[in-house]
Amino acid sequence: MPNARAWANVSGDSILHNYDTIRGIAGVQVMAVVKADAYGHGADFVAPLLRAHGVTWLGVALPCEALALRAAGDRGNLLSWLSTPGDPDLVACVEVDVDLSVSNSRELEEIAVAARSLGKCANIHVKIDTGLNRNGIPINELGPLLTDLRALVAEGVIGVRGVWSHLASADHVDPEIAHESVSAQRAVFKLALADFEAVGIEPEVIHLANTAGALWHPDSRFNLVRAGIGMYGLSPNVARASSSELNLVPAMTLIARLSAVKSVPAGAGVSYMHTWIATRDCQLGLVPLGYGDGIPRSASNRVAVCVAGELMAQVGTIAMDQFLIDTTDSAADVSEGSEVYLFGPGGHGELTADQWGELSGSIGYEIVTRLGSRIPRVHV
């Protein structure tokens, strides 16, 4: 982008490659998760791209995210799984045929009320808490919910489209620990499925596996898996396997242009609190991005960026709108306007978002999803 401060290139081809890779390994249908603006990649681009590729299921967290997709023209199978009491978007979701997740009796009743008010049948996916102890109904509380479900199904206001759960440690760095965790959750999930069968409720889709389950745990796949971070080319756990080892290609490349290059004498402190002191006369480049754009402040003095094919250390505290890099030893002509590659698939020598996550004490998920609206997405 000529004259732009910064931008993020998003590769549609990489997203489709990653989706196909995960589907090929899983061997079953794959729900493409496009929550949080498609993990920061732009749901307005990613969702129709996937639909054109033949993807039958999309997943989002919030009802408002589902409604945004419907407003943009999406008409395919779509699941939203996180609501709060009295969510004003629930009725609208039922009206436009968004499937909704149910984790407790309150959610079930609210959806049933919405369906009655519209004279429609609302499709739901019942979420079982199999051990993550977050959202989902505990199996020892499932009986009363099934009684209510049978009555609502008979009334014609609720259809049970799916039963699902979410894995806690499928991506653990120790494969044995991961296997034991998934096996324990799968056992609880199977008990819940037997309870549904016992009351004559047969869901169309059954899904337990996330990206890590789809890639590493065949017994978690059932007839649908959910692909989130892997679809965007990042590893569920880089300590277990990198993106390249998983045949995944990071879809986002973050690029900025140097706004200034200046000389700093030996002994000078750099940026807030002088967390980096020049040990020699230096040349520094100013990158016009900061934590106001989603660049983690915790990455200060820990990461490197790439200019003209050379990695250059980030120095000093990352500020709200800018940070500095040490360009002193560069063999290239580094000047104002030079392109700076922060992260991407590595084709220009840059670090990956997964590496940024590791170096900043976080994960690649956070690096891509936290990028702010001041950075335009360029879809290529």
Secondary structure as GFF3:
##gff-version 3
##sequence-region A 1 380
A	DSSP	beta_strand	6	10	.	.	.	ID=ss1
A	DSSP	alpha_helix	12	26	.	.	.	ID=ss2
A	DSSP	beta_strand	29	33	.	.	.	ID=ss3
A	DSSP	alpha_helix	35	39	.	.	.	ID=ss4
A	DSSP	alpha_helix	43	52	.	.	.	ID=ss5
A	DSSP	beta_strand	57	60	.	.	.	ID=ss6
A	DSSP	alpha_helix	63	71	.	.	.	ID=ss7
A	DSSP	beta_strand	77	80	.	.	.	ID=ss8
A	DSSP	alpha_helix	90	95	.	.	.	ID=ss9
A	DSSP	beta_strand	99	102	.	.	.	ID=ss10
A	DSSP	alpha_helix	105	118	.	.	.	ID=ss11
A	DSSP	beta_strand	122	129	.	.	.	ID=ss12
A	DSSP	beta_strand	137	138	.	.	.	ID=ss13
A	DSSP	three_ten_helix	139	141	.	.	.	ID=ss14
A	DSSP	alpha_helix	142	155	.	.	.	ID=ss15
A	DSSP	beta_strand	158	164	.	.	.	ID=ss16
A	DSSP	alpha_helix	175	198	.	.	.	ID=ss17
A	DSSP	beta_strand	205	207	.	.	.	ID=ss18
A	DSSP	alpha_helix	211	216	.	.	.	ID=ss19
A	DSSP	three_ten_helix	218	220	.	.	.	ID=ss20
A	DSSP	beta_strand	224	227	.	.	.	ID=ss21
A	DSSP	three_ten_helix	229	232	.	.	.	ID=ss22
A	DSSP	three_ten_helix	244	246	.	.	.	ID=ss23
A	DSSP	beta_strand	252	257	.	.	.	ID=ss24
A	DSSP	beta_strand	260	264	.	.	.	ID=ss25
A	DSSP	beta_strand	269	270	.	.	.	ID=ss26
A	DSSP	three_ten_helix	272	274	.	.	.	ID=ss27
A	DSSP	beta_strand	276	277	.	.	.	ID=ss28
A	DSSP	beta_strand	282	287	.	.	.	ID=ss29
A	DSSP	three_ten_helix	291	293	.	.	.	ID=ss30
A	DSSP	three_ten_helix	297	299	.	.	.	ID=ss31
A	DSSP	beta_strand	304	307	.	.	.	ID=ss32
A	DSSP	beta_strand	310	315	.	.	.	ID=ss33
A	DSSP	beta_strand	323	326	.	.	.	ID=ss34
A	DSSP	beta_strand	339	343	.	.	.	ID=ss35
A	DSSP	alpha_helix	353	359	.	.	.	ID=ss36
A	DSSP	alpha_helix	364	369	.	.	.	ID=ss37
A	DSSP	beta_strand	377	379	.	.	.	ID=ss38
###
